[in-house]
Amino acid sequence: MGALDEGHFNVELENGVNLDCIELGIEEEADSIAIQDAVKVLLQGLGDDINREGLRKTPLRVAKALREGTKGYRQKVKDIVQGALFPEAGLDNGVGLAGGAGGLVIVRDLDLFSYCESCLLPFQVKCHVGYVPSGQRVVGLSKLSRVADVFAKRLQDPQRLANEMCLALHHEIRPAGIAVVLQCSHIHFPEIESVFLDSNHLGWVKVLVSSGSGVFENRNAEAWTDFFSLLKFRGINMDKTNLRGLHNQCWCPSQSSVSAKASSRTEPVNPVMVTAVTSILRSLGEDPLRKELLGTPIRFVKWLMNFQNGEFGMELNGFVCGRKDSVHTTSDVNDEKQICSELNVPFWSQCEHHLLPFHGVVHIGYLGSEGIHPIGKSLLQSIVHFYGFKLQVQERLTRQIAETASSLLGGDVIVVVEANHTCMISRGIEKFGSSTATIAVLGCFSTDSAARATFLQSIPNATT
């Protein structure tokens, strides 16, 4: 190996091996192992068997997902922007709004995700970022997206996320001004006790925040008017939106008054599980003592405990047994049979592979005899929620709902589950807007294609 320029290589090499890389790799491996150990504690706290097939590799998968989802802690904006500023002659100084290199530049509809610092659940972000160039130079447009992603891949709050993006871009690009607008959507999981009381539970909490610097620092500046006008083409009506930011307001459902009230009725939180979550925060590069994170471990554990097996299961089993012989059906399709259905039954669940939420709707079809009153919606909802509030995979969830419904309805059942999976966006795959559909058919629905088609065509579009 030839001589090395010390100005370019500020690391020690031994036998051609980069020692800094080795130390970094060892540190990352130690953090991953610490997260895996903590996940095992959480799974055991749920009363599950960490050695069963579906959970055996869950600690490793969770560690990888969390490390990927928080990689922004290990990235620097300077490294991204450096070398991406290009000279571009334009308007002379003092002429026009740009101050030297053209007009307002906006990149719209950047799909990002982040982890909520209050509860550790992922939330989705639609990001719009713009700047007014100065000094006759522009920045590569992809860098705006990459810088936004650096701060999104950390534990965040929407307003701070917008502020950090704005401040970093202004510092590195040195423009006449930076504007950031974020549309954030936080999944709202219901408490298991309240899910039966509100079948129309709102599944999302949405907020819109903004941050500005330079010519955008004044909320009434003309620069914002131009920015907002262009965003209207993306379905944002700024006239009806409060853009002063969240400030001290809480947007996370885990801190809402309703959630806090429901949580006060639950049993004390397992301190060992809380310590495990604290260990995860530390391994991700965060300070568990930061004031915004002080209650996060407890809130996460309370939410996670929704997915343990409890008395709810025994109550459901008793309910099912009581109704088992109340509906008369046969497996033959004839003139006395009609397809009954219950569509768009909402469910919430937790992926056992990554400990990430997934949610959607369930459609249930079955054959009912003429003159027999269809089975009650509340019972079918009970079945769906019983299997939803567990560590799950969608395929198993679909089958379990079908088998239980079949035991009540005489065997002729078809079940379709449509779901959005957080793991499709929050561990490097980033397939925003994708959904998954699974189907289970029993009895005559497995052999009668016409009956299947009739039910499937009755399912409305865009239900997840």
C-alpha positions in Angstrom: 0.0 0.0 0.0 1.4 3.4 -1.0 1.9 6.4 1.2 -1.3 8.1 2.4 -2.0 11.8 2.4 -2.6 12.7 6.0 -4.8 15.6 5.0 -7.2 13.2 3.4 -7.0 10.3 5.8 -7.3 11.3 9.4 -7.6 7.7 10.7 -5.1 5.1 11.7 -4.6 2.0 9.5 -3.2 -1.3 10.7 -2.6 -3.9 8.0 -4.9 -2.0 5.7 -7.8 -2.1 8.2 -9.7 1.1 9.1 -9.7 1.1 13.0 -12.4 3.8 13.2 -14.7 1.6 11.1 -13.9 -1.4 13.4 -14.7 0.6 16.5 -17.9 1.9 14.9 -19.0 -1.6 14.0 -18.4 -2.9 17.5 -20.4 0.0 19.0 -23.3 -0.6 16.6 -23.2 -4.3 17.3 -23.4 -3.6 21.1 -26.3 -1.3 20.6 -28.1 -3.9 18.5 -27.6 -6.6 21.1 -28.9 -4.3 23.8 -32.0 -3.6 21.8 -32.5 -7.3 21.2 -32.2 -8.1 24.9 -34.7 -5.4 25.7 -37.2 -6.7 23.1 -37.0 -10.2 24.7 -37.9 -8.6 28.0 -40.9 -6.9 26.4 -42.1 -10.1 24.8 -41.8 -12.1 28.0 -43.7 -9.3 29.8 -46.6 -9.9 27.3 -46.6 -13.5 28.4 -45.4 -14.8 25.1 -42.9 -17.5 24.2 -39.8 -15.9 22.8 -38.7 -19.2 21.4 -41.8 -19.9 19.3 -41.3 -19.8 15.5 -42.9 -16.5 14.8 -41.0 -14.6 17.6 -37.6 -16.3 17.5 -36.1 -13.7 15.2 -38.3 -10.8 16.3 -35.7 -9.2 18.6 -33.2 -9.0 15.7 -35.8 -7.7 13.3 -37.0 -5.0 15.8 -33.4 -3.9 16.4 -32.7 -3.6 12.7 -36.0 -1.7 12.1 -35.3 0.7 15.0 -31.7 1.3 13.9 -32.9 2.0 10.4 -35.7 4.2 11.6 -33.4 6.3 13.7 -30.3 6.5 11.5 -30.6 10.3 11.4 -28.8 10.4 14.8 -25.7 9.1 13.0 -25.9 11.4 10.0 -24.7 15.0 9.6 -26.3 17.6 7.3 -23.0 19.1 6.4 -21.9 15.8 4.9 -25.0 15.8 2.7 -25.0 19.4 1.5 -21.2 19.8 1.1 -20.4 19.8 -2.6 -24.0 20.1 -3.7 -24.1 23.9 -4.0 -23.8 25.1 -7.6 -23.2 28.5 -9.1 -26.2 29.8 -11.0 -26.3 33.3 -12.4 -29.6 35.1 -12.1 -31.2 38.3 -11.0 -28.9 41.0 -9.7 -29.0 41.7 -6.0 -31.9 43.9 -5.0 -33.9 43.0 -8.1 -36.8 40.6 -7.6 -37.5 38.4 -4.6 -34.6 35.9 -5.1 -31.7 38.2 -4.2 -29.4 36.8 -6.8 -30.2 33.4 -8.4 -33.8 33.1 -9.5 -37.1 32.8 -7.8 -38.6 30.5 -5.1 -37.7 26.8 -5.4 -40.1 24.3 -3.8 -39.9 20.5 -3.5 -43.3 19.1 -2.7 -44.8 15.8 -1.5 -41.8 14.3 0.1 -43.0 11.1 1.9 -41.2 10.6 5.2 -41.8 8.8 8.4 -40.6 9.4 11.9 -41.0 7.9 15.4 -43.1 9.8 17.9 -41.0 10.8 20.9 -44.1 10.5 23.2 -45.1 6.9 22.5 -42.5 5.4 20.1 -45.2 4.7 17.4 -44.3 5.7 13.9 -46.0 8.6 12.2 -46.2 9.6 8.6 -45.1 12.9 7.2 -45.8 14.7 3.9 -43.1 17.3 3.6 -43.0 20.4 1.5 -39.8 22.4 1.6 -38.8 25.6 -0.3 -36.1 28.2 -0.4 -35.2 31.5 -2.0 -31.6 31.2 -3.4 -29.0 33.9 -2.7 -25.4 34.5 -3.6 -26.1 33.3 -7.1 -26.0 29.6 -6.1 -28.5 26.8 -5.9 -28.5 23.5 -4.1 -29.1 20.1 -5.7 -32.8 19.3 -5.2 -32.3 15.8 -3.9 -30.3 17.3 -1.0 -33.5 18.9 0.3 -35.1 15.5 0.5 -32.1 13.9 2.1 -31.7 16.6 4.8 -35.4 16.3 5.6 -34.9 12.5 6.0 -32.0 13.0 8.4 -34.2 14.8 10.9 -37.3 12.6 10.3 -35.2 9.5 11.1 -35.0 10.5 14.8 -37.5 10.5 17.7 -39.5 13.6 16.9 -42.4 16.0 17.5 -43.9 17.6 14.3 -43.1 21.2 15.3 -39.5 20.4 16.3 -39.1 18.3 13.2 -40.0 21.3 11.0 -37.9 23.7 13.0 -34.8 21.4 12.8 -35.1 21.0 9.1 -35.5 24.7 8.6 -32.6 25.7 10.8 -30.2 23.1 9.3 -31.0 24.0 5.7 -30.7 27.7 6.4 -27.3 27.2 8.1 -25.8 25.0 5.3 -27.3 26.6 2.2 -27.2 30.3 3.3 -30.3 31.2 1.3 -32.5 34.3 1.5 -35.0 32.2 3.3 -36.2 28.6 4.0 -39.9 27.4 4.3 -41.0 24.0 5.6 -44.6 22.7 5.8 -45.3 19.3 7.2 -48.5 17.3 7.1 -48.2 14.7 9.9 -50.5 11.7 10.5 -50.3 9.7 13.8 -52.0 6.4 14.1 -54.5 6.4 17.0 -54.9 3.0 18.5 -57.9 2.7 20.8 -57.7 1.3 24.3 -59.0 -2.3 24.4 -61.6 -1.4 26.9 -63.0 1.5 24.8 -63.0 -0.2 21.4 -66.4 -1.7 21.9 -67.9 1.6 23.0 -66.9 3.5 19.9 -67.1 1.4 16.7 -66.4 4.6 14.7 -63.1 5.2 16.4 -60.9 7.7 14.5 -57.8 5.9 13.3 -55.6 8.9 12.7 -54.6 12.2 14.3 -53.5 14.8 11.8 -51.7 18.1 12.2 -50.1 20.6 9.9 -47.1 22.6 11.1 -44.7 25.1 9.5 -41.3 26.8 10.1 -39.6 29.6 8.3 -36.4 31.6 8.3 -35.1 34.7 6.5 -37.8 36.1 4.2 -40.1 33.5 5.6 -39.5 34.4 9.2 -42.5 36.7 9.3 -45.7 34.7 8.9 -47.3 37.6 7.0 -44.5 38.0 4.5 -45.3 37.9 0.8 -42.9 35.0 0.4 -45.4 32.8 2.4 -48.2 33.8 0.1 -46.3 32.5 -2.9 -45.4 29.3 -1.1 -49.0 28.7 0.0 -50.4 29.4 -3.4 -48.2 26.7 -5.0 -49.2 24.2 -2.2 -52.9 24.7 -3.0 -52.2 22.5 -6.0 -51.4 19.7 -3.6 -54.7 19.9 -1.8 -53.7 22.2 1.0 -56.0 25.1 1.7 -53.9 27.5 3.9 -56.8 29.9 4.4 -58.3 27.3 6.7 -55.2 26.2 8.5 -53.5 27.6 11.6 -49.8 27.7 10.8 -48.6 29.1 14.1 -47.3 25.6 15.0 -48.1 23.3 17.9 -45.8 24.9 20.5 -46.8 23.3 23.8 -49.9 21.6 22.5 -49.8 17.8 22.5 -50.7 16.0 19.4 -49.8 12.4 20.4 -53.0 10.3 21.2 -51.1 8.7 24.1 -51.2 12.0 26.0 -54.7 13.0 25.2 -57.2 13.3 28.0 -59.2 10.3 26.8 -56.2 8.1 26.6 -54.9 9.3 30.0 -58.3 8.6 31.6 -58.4 5.1 30.1 -54.8 4.4 31.2 -55.6 5.3 34.8 -57.9 2.3 35.0 -55.2 -0.1 34.0 -52.9 -2.1 36.3 -49.5 -0.6 37.3 -46.9 -0.8 34.5 -44.3 -3.6 34.7 -41.1 -1.7 35.9 -38.9 -4.3 34.2 -40.5 -3.6 30.8 -40.2 0.2 31.4 -36.5 -0.3 32.1 -36.2 -2.3 28.9 -37.7 0.6 26.8 -35.4 3.0 28.5 -32.5 0.9 27.4 -33.7 1.0 23.8 -33.9 4.8 23.9 -30.3 4.9 25.1 -29.1 2.4 22.5 -30.7 4.5 19.7 -28.6 7.5 20.7 -31.1 9.4 22.7 -31.0 10.7 26.3 -33.9 9.0 28.3 -33.7 12.0 30.7 -34.6 14.5 28.1 -37.8 16.0 29.4 -39.8 15.1 26.3 -38.8 11.4 26.8 -39.4 11.1 30.5 -42.8 9.5 30.2 -42.2 7.7 26.9 -41.2 4.2 28.3 -44.3 4.0 30.4 -46.6 5.2 27.6 -45.0 2.6 25.2 -45.4 -0.2 27.7 -49.0 0.7 28.4 -49.8 0.7 24.7 -47.9 -2.6 24.1 -49.8 -4.3 27.0 -53.0 -4.0 24.8 -51.6 -7.1 23.0 -51.3 -9.5 25.8 -53.7 -12.4 26.4 -56.1 -11.5 29.2 -59.6 -11.8 30.6 -61.0 -10.4 27.4 -60.3 -13.7 25.7 -62.3 -15.7 28.3 -65.2 -13.4 28.0 -65.2 -13.8 24.2 -65.0 -17.5 24.4 -68.0 -17.7 26.7 -69.9 -15.4 24.3 -69.1 -17.6 21.3 -70.1 -20.8 23.0 -73.4 -19.3 24.0 -74.2 -18.5 20.4 -72.8 -21.6 18.7 -76.1 -23.4 18.0 -78.3 -20.3 17.5 -78.0 -20.1 13.7 -79.1 -22.9 11.4 -77.1 -23.3 8.2 -76.1 -26.0 5.7 -73.2 -26.2 3.4 -75.3 -26.5 0.2 -76.1 -23.5 -1.8 -79.8 -23.5 -2.7 -82.8 -21.1 -3.1 -83.3 -20.8 0.6 -79.8 -19.4 1.2 -78.7 -15.9 0.9 -75.3 -14.2 1.3 -75.2 -12.1 4.4 -72.2 -9.8 5.1 -70.7 -7.4 7.5 -68.3 -5.0 5.8 -65.7 -2.6 7.0 -65.3 -3.9 10.5 -62.2 -1.9 11.8 -59.3 -3.7 13.5 -56.0 -2.8 15.0 -53.1 -5.2 15.6 -49.4 -5.5 16.2 -47.0 -7.3 13.8 -45.2 -10.0 15.7 -42.2 -9.9 13.4 -41.3 -6.2 13.9 -43.5 -5.0 16.8 -44.9 -2.4 14.5 -48.7 -1.6 14.2 -50.9 -2.6 11.3 -54.6 -1.8 11.0 -57.4 -1.9 8.5 -60.8 -3.4 8.0 -62.3 -6.9 7.9 -65.2 -8.0 5.6 -67.1 -11.1 6.6 -69.6 -13.0 4.4 -71.7 -16.1 5.2 -74.7 -17.9 4.1 -77.9 -17.4 6.0 -81.2 -19.2 5.7 -84.3 -17.2 4.7 -86.3 -16.2 7.8 -83.2 -16.5 10.1 -82.1 -13.1 11.5 -78.5 -12.4 10.5 -75.9 -12.7 13.3 -75.4 -9.5 15.2 -72.6 -7.1 14.2 -71.4 -6.8 17.7 -70.5 -10.5 17.8 -68.5 -10.3 14.6 -66.8 -7.2 16.0 -65.9 -9.1 19.1 -64.3 -11.9 17.1 -62.3 -9.3 15.0 -61.1 -7.4 18.1 -60.3 -10.6 20.0 -57.8 -11.8 17.4 -56.7 -8.2 16.4 -55.4 -7.3 19.9 -52.6 -9.9 19.8 -49.2 -10.1 18.4 -50.2 -11.2 14.9 -49.5 -11.7 11.2 -52.2 -10.8 8.8 -52.5 -14.2 7.2 -53.1 -15.9 10.6 -55.5 -13.1 11.6 -57.6 -13.8 8.5 -57.7 -17.5 9.1 -58.6 -17.2 12.8 -61.5 -14.9 12.2 -62.8 -17.2 9.5 -62.5 -20.4 11.6 -64.2 -18.8 14.6 -67.0 -17.3 12.5 -67.4 -20.7 10.8 -68.0 -22.4 14.1 -70.9 -20.0 14.7 -72.4 -20.0 11.2 -72.4 -23.5 10.1 -69.2 -23.6 8.0 -69.9 -21.4 5.0 -67.8 -18.3 5.6 -65.6 -15.9 3.6 -63.3 -13.4 5.2 -61.2 -10.6 3.6 -58.8 -8.5 5.6 -57.4 -5.3 4.1 -54.6 -3.6 6.1 -51.9 -1.0 6.1 -48.6 -2.1 7.6 -46.3 0.3 9.3 -43.4 -2.0 8.6 -43.8 -1.3 4.9 -42.6 2.3 5.5 -40.6 2.3 8.6 -37.7 -0.1 8.1 -36.1 1.0 4.9 -38.7 -0.3 2.4 -40.7 3.0 2.3 -43.6 1.9 0.2 -46.0 4.6 1.2 -49.7 4.1 0.4 -49.4 0.3 -0.1 -51.9 -2.0 1.4 -52.3 -5.8 1.8 -55.3 -8.0 1.2 -55.8 -11.5 2.5 -58.7 -13.9 2.1 -59.9 -17.1 3.8 -62.8 -19.2 2.4 -64.5 -22.1 4.1 -67.4 -24.3 3.2 -69.3 -23.6 -0.1 -67.3 -20.4 -0.7 -64.2 -22.6 -1.3 -66.0 -24.4 -4.2 -68.6 -22.0 -5.5 -66.8 -19.3 -7.5 -70.0 -17.4 -8.2 -70.7 -17.0 -4.5 -67.2 -15.8 -3.9 -67.4 -13.3 -6.8 -70.7 -12.0 -5.5 -69.3 -11.3 -2.1 -66.0 -9.9 -3.3 -67.8 -7.5 -5.7 -69.8 -6.1 -2.7 -66.6 -4.9 -1.0 -66.3 -1.1 -1.4 -63.2 0.5 -2.7 -60.6 2.4 -0.7 -61.6 0.9 2.7 -58.2 0.9 4.5 
